[in-house]
Amino acid sequence: MSKELVAAMNCETGDSPTWAQKHRTVVLLADELLGRLIYWVPTNQESNFREIAWGLLQLHRLLFDVLTTNHPQSYGTSVSVEPSIPANEIRCLLSILQHLWPIVHALARNKSNARVWIERLRFVLRLTLLGSYWTRRSPCTGILLQGGIFHNWNGYSTDEEQRLVEREIYVGKRCGRQLLIQGRLPSLSTKWSQPMRWKRSIHQLCELAYIVRPLLSAEAGNRGLGYKWDVFCATLLLDLTSIGLLQKVTTKSNIVSQNEVKRRKLRILLYLLREPCWGSFLQPLMERLGSTVNAVPLVGSLIRSYLWEYLLYAKLYLLEE
């Protein structure tokens, strides 16, 4: 967050940031406890209380983090460079859109149309981040972390990334392997320059696929195509291809990049919650499992109820980021 914005917030809130900084641990514990209570509180299907309260709580967490922590400007990528745009503000907007979705989903009459507009805004904001990042970065290439949302950690500096790249090149030469690794080499006229350009192009295409896929899914759902297997398979194939290629062109020694690739791989499991896979396979399976769990004395019904609650929550709010 920029110093100007933080200063403006401090002026508006008086002494509250100072108080919040002194009691940060207590506030975070209370926030976490409240979140647990909201999640576990009984509610009926007609009530939107839980979704609205949860979304407001997430917005409170974001505001509290902004007010109590001095965040340097960052694109939110695994290799950090000085932004040429207000990157933190854009990432805050991405986080706000993510936290607003439970509220919008609870209140909107046309939920699929509302989701399309949110995904369109997300795509524009992420494309702005990546477009600016690609013009500012060194030949070392980082990837967007957690969809570009606002978070507390930053990636390697360009110098650190360069040392990792040079180390991999040295190991490759010592072992007699030709490693086509992204990085800053002595001259663009060397035999490595063309493979490097190809790798950079593949890297950018993978990141574009990563940010456009949620928009494609939303557009398909808004047109009544969300339950078709060909749409499901096409989006799954797009994710698998982009992740697979990204893993091949990402610096192996950059732990931040590798952890992000692993995280994207794990998110593939969420395709089990997407239609038509959910209605055709997972939902019937969970119904049979729920019947078995329900037979457990005393706690079976409670476990079954909250297991379904979590699955439905994940299906609505965790599929996209």
Secondary structure, 3 states (H helix, E strand, C coil): CCHHHHHHHHHHHCCHHHHHHHCHHHHHHHHHHHHHHHHHCCCCCCCCHHHHHHHHHHHHHHHHHHHHCCCCCCCCECEECCCCCCHHHHHHHHHHHHHHHHHHHHHCCCHHHHHHHHHHHHHHHHHHHHHHHHHHCCCCCCCECHHHCCCCCCCEEHHHHHHHHHHHHHHHHHCCCCCCCCCCCCCCCCCCHHHHHHHHHHHHHHHHHHHHHHHHHHHHHHCCCCCCHHHHHHHHHHHHHHHHHHHHHCCCCCHHHHHHHHHHHHHHHHHHHCCCHHHHHHHHHHHHHHHHHHCCCCCHHHHHHHHHHHHHHHHHHCCCC
